[in-house]
């Protein structure tokens, strides 16, 4: 008797799960009850009162047509080891420009830059130039808009501009500029005459050491002329390869160190007849070139740099 009573009395959990629809007579089939629950989940209706249940007397016959309930898309399981799904994984690809730079420029080859720095430091004349303060990797822009790879040194008394052959590990020539002659430094974007067909992006630095002398007409139109009282630098193409090259090619830091070194030399070795001090100007750098077909072809193919060019090295 006790066991029968225990079976007839529902547990607390069952009492909690009983809904008003479960109070219908037991004559209703179990399938109809389950399908009705699905149908009520798809299209909920207002609950019926006890009087309406009494009037019906028996549970209505429900249709057995299955109802599709929309479900959220199932996420794909993560790969073994906790990795994210393949479609969400983004692999950063190196740009074609970066790949070109890594392959072509000889200055990026392991050990090449260190050997070049040792070679140029060995040729510094201690009696004339003094100690080396800093070395920079830059690109010189001549009066016909041609780019040329250069190593630039700031010493106690001189500004040394070196053309270094990164293929054969040798110095072709060195241009020496006394720092006490440097009287003006201008920096800014490049500009050309109104009718010029040339354009150049980026910024540059131009160093003047004789403001009283202007280049002659012949020098302006001679593409091989070097008789100019100024020199122009811009960023080297490899400056974005790494932090090391970014610091080595920073023309703004170069400009500040050059100004400080020149002012010290003006105070220590003043030049008679010249105003002491360095004038720093923020202005556009004018390049008086109009057509520049040679510079266009040379700059596009990077002929002024030591690079691998198939089976031929320049």
N, C-alpha and C positions, 0 to 999 in steps of 0.2 A: 504493500500500500504506500509506503513512504517513497519507494522508488517511482511509483506511478505518479505521485503528486509532484515529485521533482521534475519528471519529464513533462508534465502538463504545464508547469509554471515557467515562463520564459525568463532568461537571465536578464541582468541589468543592461548589458550591451544590446541584446535583442530588443528590449523595450525602448531603448534610445533610438534604434534604427527604424521602428515602426512608423509609417507615414499614414495620413488620412486615407490614401488609396488602398492600404492594406486592410482596412476595416470592411471591405466588400465580402460577400459570402464566399465560402470556400469552394463553391461550385465552379468559380472562374478558373480556367486552365492556367498552368504555370507559364506556358509560352506566351499567352496573351498578356500576362502581367509583365514579363520581361520586355516584350515589344512595346507595350504601352509606356514603360519607363523610357525607352529610347525615343518614342515619339514625343513624349512630354518634354524630353531634353531638347529635341530639335525645335518644337513649337510649344512653349509653355502656355497653359491656360489657367483660368481662375479656379481655385479649389471649390468642389461642390459641398454644399451644406449637408447636415444629417438628414433633413427632410427630403432633399432630392435623392439621396441614397435609398431612403425607405420607399419612395415612389417607384423607383426602378425595379427593386426587388431582386435583381440578378445583374451580374456584371455584363456589360455589352460585349458583343463579339468584335474583336479588333482585327484589322487587316494584318496579314503576315508579311507584307512587303517590306524588305529591309530598308532602313534609312541610313544614308551615308552621312556620317558626321565628319566634318572637315578637321583634319589634324595638322599640327605644325610640322614643317619639314624636319626630318631627322638629320641631325648633324652627323657627319662622318666621323668615325672614331679616329683619335690621334694615332699617328704611327708609333711603332715601338720605340721606347726610350723617351716618350713624352714630347716628341716633335710635333709641330703644328701640321695640319693637312697640307697637301702639296699645293692646292690652289691658292692658299693664303701665304705661301712662302715666296718672298721676293728676293732674288739674288742680284745684288748690285753689279752691273756690268761696266767694265771700263770703257770709256768713250773712245772712239776711233782716234781722236786727236791725242789723247794721252798715250794710247798704244803707239802711235807714230813717233811721239817724242821719246818714249822709252827705247824704241828700236833704233832711231836714226842718229840722235845727237851723241857724238863721241864723248862729250863732257860728262854724260851720265853713266858711262861705262865704269865698272868698279875699279877704283884706284887711279883713274885718270885725273880727276880734279886734284887729289892730294899731290900727285907727281907734278902737276902744273904749278901749284902753289910753291912747292920746293924749288922749282926751276926759276921762277921769277924772283923769289926772295934771294936766291944765290947771286943774281946779277945786280942787286941793289948796291950802289956805291955808298959805303958808310960815311965817307968824308964829305960827299956832296949832298946826299939825300938824307942821311941819318937813319934812324930806326924806322921800321915799318909799323904803322898804326893799324891799318886795316886793308883788306883786299876785297875787291868786288868783281862780280861777273855781270857784264852789261853788254848792251848793243850800241855801237856808235852809229849815228845817222849823219851822213855827210850832206853837203850842200845840194846834191842831186837826189836826195831821199833814199840813198842806198844804205842798207843795214850791214854792219860788220861786227863780228864777235870780238869782244875785247875783255882783257883782264886789267883792272884799274887799281893802282896802289896809292894810298895816301901815306906819306912818310913825314918825317919832321920838317923837311924843307921843300919837298917836291910832290908834284902830282904826276905819276908815271902811268902812261897808257900803253899797254903791251898787246901786240898781235901774237897770239900763241897758237901753234899748230898742234891741236889735240890728237892728230893722227900720227905724226912723227915725233911728238914730244920735243918741240923746239920753239925758240922765240925768233920770230921773223924780224921784228923791229920794236924799239921802245921810243916813245915820245915823252920828253921830260919838260914839265912846265913848272917853273919856280913858283912857290906859293905866295911869295911876297909881291909877285906881279899880278896875281888874281885880284881884280877890282870889282867884279860884278858876277852875280849868279842869278839867272832867271829860271823860273820853273812854271809849268802850265801845260795846256793842251797844244797840239800842233796846229798850225794854220798855213794856208797857201794863198797865193795871189788870186784875185777874183776869177780870172780866166784860166786858171790852172785846172787840169784834168785829174790831178792827184788828190788823194785823201789818205789820212793816217789817223788811226784811233789811238787812244791812250795818252799818257803824259810823258814829259821829258824834262831834262835839266840841261841848260846851256851855260858853260863856264867861259867868261871873257877874261883876258889878261892884257889887253891893250886897247882901251876905249878910244884912243886918239887915232888909231890906224884903221881904215876901212879897206876891205878887199877890193882889188882892182876889177875892172870890167872883164879882163881876160881870165882872171881867176874864177869869177862867177860862172863863166860859160865853159870852163875847162873841167870835164868830169873827173880828171885825175889830179887836179890841183890840191895841194895841201897847205897853201899859203893863206891861212885864215887865222885871225886873232881870237878864235873861239872854237869850242868843240861841244858837240851835242850828244847826250846819252839818253837811252830809253831802256825799258825793261827787256831782259833776256827772255826768250820764249819758254824756257824751262822753269820759270820762277814758281809755277803752281804745282810742281812735281812733289815737293816735300817742304817741310818747315826749314830745313837746312838751306835749300836753294832759295826759298822765299826771303830769308835773312841776307843771303849772299847777293841777291839781285834787288834789294830795296833801295830805290833811288832817293827816297825821302830821307832815310838815315844817312845815305851817302852825302846828300846836300848839306845836312846839318854838321856832319863831321868835317866836311871840306871847308865850310864857313869858319868853324872854330879854329882849324889848323891854319887857314889863311890869315885870320886876324892875329893869331899869335906870331906868325912870321912878319906881319906888318909892324907889329910892336917891337920885335927883336931886330929885324933887318929892314928898316924903312928905305924905300927907293927915292933918291933925290928927284924932285920935280913931279912926283906922283902923290895924290891924296891917299893918306893911310886909311885903311878900313875896307870892308867889303860891303857892297850894296846888294841886298837880296830883293828881287822883284818877282811878284806873282803876276805873270803876263803870258800871253800866248807866244809860242816859239815859231817864228816865221821861217819857212823854207821856200826860197825863191826858185821853184822848179815848176814847169808848166806841163809839158807832155810826159816826160819821164818814162818812156817805153823801156829803157834799159833797167831802171829801178823797179818797174812793175814786174818784169820777168825775173829779175834777180831776187826780189823779196818774196815773190810767190814760191820760188823754188829753193829759197834759203841758201843762195849761193855764197853768202858772206859768212856761213857757219861751217864748222868742221862736222860733216855728217857722212853717213854711209849712203852711197848712191849706187846701189846694185853692186857690180863688181869693181866700181871705181870710187875711190875715196878722195874727197877734196879737202 
